[in-house]
Amino acid sequence: MVKVDGRDVMWRQDMTVADLLKDLADSFPYAVVRVNGRAVTAPEFATTSVPDNAEVSLLHLVAGG
């Protein structure tokens, strides 16, 4: 199991950040995700593993003017 912003999400072997985001079916385009406190940027999503029992935070980027 993985905790994503406080909610439980099923973990699977060899899961990457990209896999996790796809499983969430969230249409928001994330540029940064924190995995166990480590910031991961979009270019690294496909190559960064999500370990079992990880704490994941989805960081929404807000632009304004």
PyMOL Python script that loads the backbone (N, CA, C, O; Angstrom):
from pymol import cmd

cmd.read_pdbstr("""\
ATOM      1  N   MET A   1       0.845  -1.174   0.000  1.00  0.00           N
ATOM      2  CA  MET A   1       0.000   0.000   0.000  1.00  0.00           C
ATOM      3  C   MET A   1       0.898   1.248   0.000  1.00  0.00           C
ATOM      4  O   MET A   1       1.983   1.248   0.582  1.00  0.00           O
ATOM      5  N   VAL A   2       0.429   2.288  -0.654  1.00  0.00           N
ATOM      6  CA  VAL A   2       1.115   3.572  -0.725  1.00  0.00           C
ATOM      7  C   VAL A   2       0.145   4.637  -0.228  1.00  0.00           C
ATOM      8  O   VAL A   2      -1.046   4.580  -0.536  1.00  0.00           O
ATOM      9  N   LYS A   3       0.634   5.594   0.528  1.00  0.00           N
ATOM     10  CA  LYS A   3      -0.202   6.720   0.974  1.00  0.00           C
ATOM     11  C   LYS A   3       0.019   7.884   0.020  1.00  0.00           C
ATOM     12  O   LYS A   3       1.137   8.379  -0.118  1.00  0.00           O
ATOM     13  N   VAL A   4      -1.048   8.317  -0.635  1.00  0.00           N
ATOM     14  CA  VAL A   4      -0.979   9.454  -1.557  1.00  0.00           C
ATOM     15  C   VAL A   4      -1.859  10.551  -0.978  1.00  0.00           C
ATOM     16  O   VAL A   4      -3.084  10.441  -0.953  1.00  0.00           O
ATOM     17  N   ASP A   5      -1.211  11.605  -0.517  1.00  0.00           N
ATOM     18  CA  ASP A   5      -1.935  12.716   0.117  1.00  0.00           C
ATOM     19  C   ASP A   5      -2.928  12.212   1.163  1.00  0.00           C
ATOM     20  O   ASP A   5      -4.055  12.699   1.247  1.00  0.00           O
ATOM     21  N   GLY A   6      -2.492  11.220   1.968  1.00  0.00           N
ATOM     22  CA  GLY A   6      -3.301  10.722   3.067  1.00  0.00           C
ATOM     23  C   GLY A   6      -4.258   9.598   2.743  1.00  0.00           C
ATOM     24  O   GLY A   6      -4.880   9.044   3.650  1.00  0.00           O
ATOM     25  N   ARG A   7      -4.395   9.246   1.485  1.00  0.00           N
ATOM     26  CA  ARG A   7      -5.308   8.145   1.144  1.00  0.00           C
ATOM     27  C   ARG A   7      -4.509   6.924   0.678  1.00  0.00           C
ATOM     28  O   ARG A   7      -3.442   7.058   0.078  1.00  0.00           O
ATOM     29  N   ASP A   8      -5.032   5.750   0.960  1.00  0.00           N
ATOM     30  CA  ASP A   8      -4.359   4.511   0.595  1.00  0.00           C
ATOM     31  C   ASP A   8      -4.591   4.180  -0.871  1.00  0.00           C
ATOM     32  O   ASP A   8      -5.711   4.248  -1.379  1.00  0.00           O
ATOM     33  N   VAL A   9      -3.489   3.817  -1.541  1.00  0.00           N
ATOM     34  CA  VAL A   9      -3.537   3.420  -2.948  1.00  0.00           C
ATOM     35  C   VAL A   9      -2.784   2.095  -3.058  1.00  0.00           C
ATOM     36  O   VAL A   9      -1.728   1.924  -2.448  1.00  0.00           O
ATOM     37  N   MET A  10      -3.318   1.175  -3.823  1.00  0.00           N
ATOM     38  CA  MET A  10      -2.701  -0.132  -3.983  1.00  0.00           C
ATOM     39  C   MET A  10      -1.319  -0.003  -4.636  1.00  0.00           C
ATOM     40  O   MET A  10      -1.159   0.690  -5.641  1.00  0.00           O
ATOM     41  N   TRP A  11      -0.332  -0.675  -4.052  1.00  0.00           N
ATOM     42  CA  TRP A  11       1.032  -0.691  -4.580  1.00  0.00           C
ATOM     43  C   TRP A  11       1.223  -1.981  -5.369  1.00  0.00           C
ATOM     44  O   TRP A  11       0.594  -3.001  -5.088  1.00  0.00           O
ATOM     45  N   ARG A  12       2.106  -1.913  -6.362  1.00  0.00           N
ATOM     46  CA  ARG A  12       2.466  -3.140  -7.088  1.00  0.00           C
ATOM     47  C   ARG A  12       3.964  -3.135  -7.385  1.00  0.00           C
ATOM     48  O   ARG A  12       4.602  -2.084  -7.427  1.00  0.00           O
ATOM     49  N   GLN A  13       4.493  -4.302  -7.584  1.00  0.00           N
ATOM     50  CA  GLN A  13       5.922  -4.486  -7.857  1.00  0.00           C
ATOM     51  C   GLN A  13       6.358  -3.632  -9.042  1.00  0.00           C
ATOM     52  O   GLN A  13       5.641  -3.546 -10.040  1.00  0.00           O
ATOM     53  N   ASP A  14       7.515  -3.005  -8.944  1.00  0.00           N
ATOM     54  CA  ASP A  14       8.117  -2.195 -10.013  1.00  0.00           C
ATOM     55  C   ASP A  14       7.310  -0.942 -10.362  1.00  0.00           C
ATOM     56  O   ASP A  14       7.439  -0.413 -11.466  1.00  0.00           O
ATOM     57  N   MET A  15       6.492  -0.471  -9.446  1.00  0.00           N
ATOM     58  CA  MET A  15       5.691   0.736  -9.696  1.00  0.00           C
ATOM     59  C   MET A  15       6.599   1.968  -9.782  1.00  0.00           C
ATOM     60  O   MET A  15       7.497   2.157  -8.961  1.00  0.00           O
ATOM     61  N   THR A  16       6.341   2.792 -10.790  1.00  0.00           N
ATOM     62  CA  THR A  16       7.034   4.060 -10.930  1.00  0.00           C
ATOM     63  C   THR A  16       6.061   5.199 -10.618  1.00  0.00           C
ATOM     64  O   THR A  16       4.858   4.976 -10.481  1.00  0.00           O
ATOM     65  N   VAL A  17       6.579   6.396 -10.510  1.00  0.00           N
ATOM     66  CA  VAL A  17       5.716   7.558 -10.302  1.00  0.00           C
ATOM     67  C   VAL A  17       4.736   7.680 -11.467  1.00  0.00           C
ATOM     68  O   VAL A  17       3.561   7.980 -11.255  1.00  0.00           O
ATOM     69  N   ALA A  18       5.204   7.451 -12.686  1.00  0.00           N
ATOM     70  CA  ALA A  18       4.322   7.529 -13.860  1.00  0.00           C
ATOM     71  C   ALA A  18       3.186   6.510 -13.752  1.00  0.00           C
ATOM     72  O   ALA A  18       2.042   6.828 -14.075  1.00  0.00           O
ATOM     73  N   ASP A  19       3.488   5.289 -13.302  1.00  0.00           N
ATOM     74  CA  ASP A  19       2.459   4.258 -13.116  1.00  0.00           C
ATOM     75  C   ASP A  19       1.435   4.699 -12.073  1.00  0.00           C
ATOM     76  O   ASP A  19       0.229   4.543 -12.265  1.00  0.00           O
ATOM     77  N   LEU A  20       1.929   5.245 -10.979  1.00  0.00           N
ATOM     78  CA  LEU A  20       1.045   5.684  -9.905  1.00  0.00           C
ATOM     79  C   LEU A  20       0.088   6.768 -10.392  1.00  0.00           C
ATOM     80  O   LEU A  20      -1.114   6.705 -10.133  1.00  0.00           O
ATOM     81  N   LEU A  21       0.623   7.755 -11.093  1.00  0.00           N
ATOM     82  CA  LEU A  21      -0.228   8.830 -11.602  1.00  0.00           C
ATOM     83  C   LEU A  21      -1.263   8.297 -12.592  1.00  0.00           C
ATOM     84  O   LEU A  21      -2.405   8.757 -12.605  1.00  0.00           O
ATOM     85  N   LYS A  22      -0.869   7.338 -13.412  1.00  0.00           N
ATOM     86  CA  LYS A  22      -1.808   6.734 -14.356  1.00  0.00           C
ATOM     87  C   LYS A  22      -2.915   5.993 -13.605  1.00  0.00           C
ATOM     88  O   LYS A  22      -4.087   6.085 -13.970  1.00  0.00           O
ATOM     89  N   ASP A  23      -2.541   5.258 -12.556  1.00  0.00           N
ATOM     90  CA  ASP A  23      -3.521   4.525 -11.756  1.00  0.00           C
ATOM     91  C   ASP A  23      -4.511   5.461 -11.070  1.00  0.00           C
ATOM     92  O   ASP A  23      -5.679   5.113 -10.894  1.00  0.00           O
ATOM     93  N   LEU A  24      -4.048   6.646 -10.682  1.00  0.00           N
ATOM     94  CA  LEU A  24      -4.920   7.607 -10.017  1.00  0.00           C
ATOM     95  C   LEU A  24      -5.947   8.202 -10.969  1.00  0.00           C
ATOM     96  O   LEU A  24      -6.977   8.716 -10.533  1.00  0.00           O
ATOM     97  N   ALA A  25      -5.670   8.135 -12.265  1.00  0.00           N
ATOM     98  CA  ALA A  25      -6.572   8.683 -13.287  1.00  0.00           C
ATOM     99  C   ALA A  25      -6.937  10.134 -12.982  1.00  0.00           C
ATOM    100  O   ALA A  25      -8.081  10.556 -13.151  1.00  0.00           O
ATOM    101  N   ASP A  26      -5.947  10.873 -12.535  1.00  0.00           N
ATOM    102  CA  ASP A  26      -6.113  12.285 -12.219  1.00  0.00           C
ATOM    103  C   ASP A  26      -5.688  13.075 -13.451  1.00  0.00           C
ATOM    104  O   ASP A  26      -4.579  12.882 -13.949  1.00  0.00           O
ATOM    105  N   SER A  27      -6.522  13.936 -13.939  1.00  0.00           N
ATOM    106  CA  SER A  27      -6.224  14.669 -15.172  1.00  0.00           C
ATOM    107  C   SER A  27      -5.313  15.875 -14.941  1.00  0.00           C
ATOM    108  O   SER A  27      -4.897  16.521 -15.903  1.00  0.00           O
ATOM    109  N   PHE A  28      -5.000  16.187 -13.687  1.00  0.00           N
ATOM    110  CA  PHE A  28      -4.147  17.340 -13.402  1.00  0.00           C
ATOM    111  C   PHE A  28      -2.708  17.019 -13.806  1.00  0.00           C
ATOM    112  O   PHE A  28      -2.189  15.971 -13.424  1.00  0.00           O
ATOM    113  N   PRO A  29      -2.054  17.896 -14.570  1.00  0.00           N
ATOM    114  CA  PRO A  29      -0.667  17.640 -14.974  1.00  0.00           C
ATOM    115  C   PRO A  29       0.314  18.045 -13.867  1.00  0.00           C
ATOM    116  O   PRO A  29       0.553  19.234 -13.658  1.00  0.00           O
ATOM    117  N   TYR A  30       0.865  17.090 -13.179  1.00  0.00           N
ATOM    118  CA  TYR A  30       1.818  17.367 -12.101  1.00  0.00           C
ATOM    119  C   TYR A  30       3.217  17.551 -12.668  1.00  0.00           C
ATOM    120  O   TYR A  30       3.634  16.817 -13.563  1.00  0.00           O
ATOM    121  N   ALA A  31       3.937  18.532 -12.144  1.00  0.00           N
ATOM    122  CA  ALA A  31       5.322  18.750 -12.546  1.00  0.00           C
ATOM    123  C   ALA A  31       6.278  18.219 -11.492  1.00  0.00           C
ATOM    124  O   ALA A  31       7.435  17.920 -11.787  1.00  0.00           O
ATOM    125  N   VAL A  32       5.781  18.102 -10.237  1.00  0.00           N
ATOM    126  CA  VAL A  32       6.597  17.623  -9.128  1.00  0.00           C
ATOM    127  C   VAL A  32       5.745  16.722  -8.230  1.00  0.00           C
ATOM    128  O   VAL A  32       4.587  17.016  -7.933  1.00  0.00           O
ATOM    129  N   VAL A  33       6.356  15.625  -7.815  1.00  0.00           N
ATOM    130  CA  VAL A  33       5.746  14.702  -6.860  1.00  0.00           C
ATOM    131  C   VAL A  33       6.811  14.406  -5.808  1.00  0.00           C
ATOM    132  O   VAL A  33       7.982  14.232  -6.146  1.00  0.00           O
ATOM    133  N   ARG A  34       6.419  14.349  -4.549  1.00  0.00           N
ATOM    134  CA  ARG A  34       7.349  13.982  -3.486  1.00  0.00           C
ATOM    135  C   ARG A  34       7.121  12.517  -3.115  1.00  0.00           C
ATOM    136  O   ARG A  34       5.995  12.096  -2.849  1.00  0.00           O
ATOM    137  N   VAL A  35       8.208  11.754  -3.104  1.00  0.00           N
ATOM    138  CA  VAL A  35       8.169  10.350  -2.704  1.00  0.00           C
ATOM    139  C   VAL A  35       9.067  10.215  -1.481  1.00  0.00           C
ATOM    140  O   VAL A  35      10.286  10.357  -1.575  1.00  0.00           O
ATOM    141  N   ASN A  36       8.453   9.939  -0.333  1.00  0.00           N
ATOM    142  CA  ASN A  36       9.195   9.857   0.930  1.00  0.00           C
ATOM    143  C   ASN A  36      10.054  11.097   1.155  1.00  0.00           C
ATOM    144  O   ASN A  36      11.189  11.002   1.622  1.00  0.00           O
ATOM    145  N   GLY A  37       9.502  12.259   0.818  1.00  0.00           N
ATOM    146  CA  GLY A  37      10.187  13.529   1.045  1.00  0.00           C
ATOM    147  C   GLY A  37      11.115  13.976  -0.066  1.00  0.00           C
ATOM    148  O   GLY A  37      11.585  15.114  -0.054  1.00  0.00           O
ATOM    149  N   ARG A  38      11.388  13.109  -1.020  1.00  0.00           N
ATOM    150  CA  ARG A  38      12.286  13.458  -2.135  1.00  0.00           C
ATOM    151  C   ARG A  38      11.470  14.006  -3.290  1.00  0.00           C
ATOM    152  O   ARG A  38      10.520  13.370  -3.747  1.00  0.00           O
ATOM    153  N   ALA A  39      11.847  15.205  -3.766  1.00  0.00           N
ATOM    154  CA  ALA A  39      11.156  15.818  -4.905  1.00  0.00           C
ATOM    155  C   ALA A  39      11.563  15.116  -6.195  1.00  0.00           C
ATOM    156  O   ALA A  39      12.747  14.927  -6.471  1.00  0.00           O
ATOM    157  N   VAL A  40      10.561  14.738  -6.974  1.00  0.00           N
ATOM    158  CA  VAL A  40      10.771  14.084  -8.266  1.00  0.00           C
ATOM    159  C   VAL A  40      10.090  14.949  -9.312  1.00  0.00           C
ATOM    160  O   VAL A  40       8.905  15.256  -9.182  1.00  0.00           O
ATOM    161  N   THR A  41      10.819  15.347 -10.347  1.00  0.00           N
ATOM    162  CA  THR A  41      10.256  16.182 -11.399  1.00  0.00           C
ATOM    163  C   THR A  41       9.751  15.326 -12.557  1.00  0.00           C
ATOM    164  O   THR A  41      10.136  14.166 -12.704  1.00  0.00           O
ATOM    165  N   ALA A  42       8.893  15.910 -13.366  1.00  0.00           N
ATOM    166  CA  ALA A  42       8.226  15.188 -14.452  1.00  0.00           C
ATOM    167  C   ALA A  42       9.171  14.367 -15.342  1.00  0.00           C
ATOM    168  O   ALA A  42       8.827  13.242 -15.702  1.00  0.00           O
ATOM    169  N   PRO A  43      10.347  14.889 -15.708  1.00  0.00           N
ATOM    170  CA  PRO A  43      11.212  14.059 -16.563  1.00  0.00           C
ATOM    171  C   PRO A  43      11.665  12.755 -15.899  1.00  0.00           C
ATOM    172  O   PRO A  43      12.093  11.829 -16.588  1.00  0.00           O
ATOM    173  N   GLU A  44      11.574  12.675 -14.563  1.00  0.00           N
ATOM    174  CA  GLU A  44      12.012  11.480 -13.837  1.00  0.00           C
ATOM    175  C   GLU A  44      10.861  10.539 -13.471  1.00  0.00           C
ATOM    176  O   GLU A  44      11.111   9.484 -12.888  1.00  0.00           O
ATOM    177  N   PHE A  45       9.627  10.880 -13.788  1.00  0.00           N
ATOM    178  CA  PHE A  45       8.475  10.078 -13.368  1.00  0.00           C
ATOM    179  C   PHE A  45       8.561   8.630 -13.858  1.00  0.00           C
ATOM    180  O   PHE A  45       8.251   7.708 -13.102  1.00  0.00           O
ATOM    181  N   ALA A  46       8.967   8.422 -15.082  1.00  0.00           N
ATOM    182  CA  ALA A  46       8.987   7.071 -15.661  1.00  0.00           C
ATOM    183  C   ALA A  46      10.121   6.205 -15.119  1.00  0.00           C
ATOM    184  O   ALA A  46      10.084   4.982 -15.254  1.00  0.00           O
ATOM    185  N   THR A  47      11.128   6.830 -14.507  1.00  0.00           N
ATOM    186  CA  THR A  47      12.291   6.067 -14.037  1.00  0.00           C
ATOM    187  C   THR A  47      12.429   6.035 -12.516  1.00  0.00           C
ATOM    188  O   THR A  47      13.349   5.405 -11.994  1.00  0.00           O
ATOM    189  N   THR A  48      11.528   6.705 -11.802  1.00  0.00           N
ATOM    190  CA  THR A  48      11.613   6.745 -10.344  1.00  0.00           C
ATOM    191  C   THR A  48      10.649   5.734  -9.737  1.00  0.00           C
ATOM    192  O   THR A  48       9.440   5.796  -9.960  1.00  0.00           O
ATOM    193  N   SER A  49      11.199   4.807  -8.973  1.00  0.00           N
ATOM    194  CA  SER A  49      10.399   3.771  -8.331  1.00  0.00           C
ATOM    195  C   SER A  49       9.657   4.327  -7.125  1.00  0.00           C
ATOM    196  O   SER A  49      10.125   5.240  -6.444  1.00  0.00           O
ATOM    197  N   VAL A  50       8.491   3.751  -6.884  1.00  0.00           N
ATOM    198  CA  VAL A  50       7.712   4.053  -5.686  1.00  0.00           C
ATOM    199  C   VAL A  50       7.757   2.797  -4.822  1.00  0.00           C
ATOM    200  O   VAL A  50       7.165   1.779  -5.181  1.00  0.00           O
ATOM    201  N   PRO A  51       8.459   2.859  -3.679  1.00  0.00           N
ATOM    202  CA  PRO A  51       8.543   1.664  -2.837  1.00  0.00           C
ATOM    203  C   PRO A  51       7.242   1.401  -2.089  1.00  0.00           C
ATOM    204  O   PRO A  51       6.441   2.312  -1.875  1.00  0.00           O
ATOM    205  N   ASP A  52       7.043   0.159  -1.698  1.00  0.00           N
ATOM    206  CA  ASP A  52       5.887  -0.191  -0.883  1.00  0.00           C
ATOM    207  C   ASP A  52       5.924   0.626   0.406  1.00  0.00           C
ATOM    208  O   ASP A  52       6.997   0.875   0.954  1.00  0.00           O
ATOM    209  N   ASN A  53       4.778   1.035   0.879  1.00  0.00           N
ATOM    210  CA  ASN A  53       4.616   1.838   2.089  1.00  0.00           C
ATOM    211  C   ASN A  53       5.153   3.260   1.956  1.00  0.00           C
ATOM    212  O   ASN A  53       5.406   3.920   2.963  1.00  0.00           O
ATOM    213  N   ALA A  54       5.326   3.733   0.739  1.00  0.00           N
ATOM    214  CA  ALA A  54       5.834   5.090   0.519  1.00  0.00           C
ATOM    215  C   ALA A  54       4.777   6.129   0.883  1.00  0.00           C
ATOM    216  O   ALA A  54       3.574   5.874   0.822  1.00  0.00           O
ATOM    217  N   GLU A  55       5.263   7.303   1.261  1.00  0.00           N
ATOM    218  CA  GLU A  55       4.417   8.483   1.478  1.00  0.00           C
ATOM    219  C   GLU A  55       4.612   9.364   0.246  1.00  0.00           C
ATOM    220  O   GLU A  55       5.723   9.817  -0.028  1.00  0.00           O
ATOM    221  N   VAL A  56       3.533   9.605  -0.493  1.00  0.00           N
ATOM    222  CA  VAL A  56       3.605  10.382  -1.730  1.00  0.00           C
ATOM    223  C   VAL A  56       2.749  11.633  -1.599  1.00  0.00           C
ATOM    224  O   VAL A  56       1.608  11.584  -1.139  1.00  0.00           O
ATOM    225  N   SER A  57       3.327  12.749  -2.015  1.00  0.00           N
ATOM    226  CA  SER A  57       2.584  14.022  -2.025  1.00  0.00           C
ATOM    227  C   SER A  57       2.544  14.542  -3.452  1.00  0.00           C
ATOM    228  O   SER A  57       3.574  14.641  -4.118  1.00  0.00           O
ATOM    229  N   LEU A  58       1.363  14.867  -3.905  1.00  0.00           N
ATOM    230  CA  LEU A  58       1.187  15.441  -5.243  1.00  0.00           C
ATOM    231  C   LEU A  58       1.204  16.955  -5.089  1.00  0.00           C
ATOM    232  O   LEU A  58       0.387  17.520  -4.362  1.00  0.00           O
ATOM    233  N   LEU A  59       2.123  17.598  -5.765  1.00  0.00           N
ATOM    234  CA  LEU A  59       2.289  19.044  -5.629  1.00  0.00           C
ATOM    235  C   LEU A  59       1.666  19.735  -6.826  1.00  0.00           C
ATOM    236  O   LEU A  59       2.129  19.599  -7.959  1.00  0.00           O
ATOM    237  N   HIS A  60       0.626  20.467  -6.554  1.00  0.00           N
ATOM    238  CA  HIS A  60      -0.048  21.255  -7.588  1.00  0.00           C
ATOM    239  C   HIS A  60       0.713  22.559  -7.779  1.00  0.00           C
ATOM    240  O   HIS A  60       0.978  23.276  -6.815  1.00  0.00           O
ATOM    241  N   LEU A  61       1.056  22.857  -8.995  1.00  0.00           N
ATOM    242  CA  LEU A  61       1.709  24.124  -9.287  1.00  0.00           C
ATOM    243  C   LEU A  61       0.631  25.148  -9.611  1.00  0.00           C
ATOM    244  O   LEU A  61      -0.297  24.884 -10.375  1.00  0.00           O
ATOM    245  N   VAL A  62       0.776  26.294  -9.022  1.00  0.00           N
ATOM    246  CA  VAL A  62      -0.204  27.357  -9.218  1.00  0.00           C
ATOM    247  C   VAL A  62       0.503  28.546  -9.844  1.00  0.00           C
ATOM    248  O   VAL A  62       1.527  29.012  -9.343  1.00  0.00           O
ATOM    249  N   ALA A  63      -0.048  29.022 -10.929  1.00  0.00           N
ATOM    250  CA  ALA A  63       0.500  30.205 -11.598  1.00  0.00           C
ATOM    251  C   ALA A  63      -0.458  31.352 -11.401  1.00  0.00           C
ATOM    252  O   ALA A  63      -1.673  31.165 -11.328  1.00  0.00           O
ATOM    253  N   GLY A  64       0.079  32.490 -11.320  1.00  0.00           N
ATOM    254  CA  GLY A  64      -0.783  33.652 -11.132  1.00  0.00           C
ATOM    255  C   GLY A  64      -0.101  34.901 -11.640  1.00  0.00           C
ATOM    256  O   GLY A  64       1.058  34.884 -12.055  1.00  0.00           O
ATOM    257  N   GLY A  65      -0.828  35.949 -11.596  1.00  0.00           N
ATOM    258  CA  GLY A  65      -0.205  37.172 -12.088  1.00  0.00           C
ATOM    259  C   GLY A  65      -0.858  38.381 -11.514  1.00  0.00           C
ATOM    260  O   GLY A  65      -0.458  39.504 -11.822  1.00  0.00           O
TER     261      GLY A  65
END
""", "prot")
cmd.dss("prot")
cmd.show_as("cartoon", "prot")
cmd.util.cbc("prot")
cmd.orient("prot")
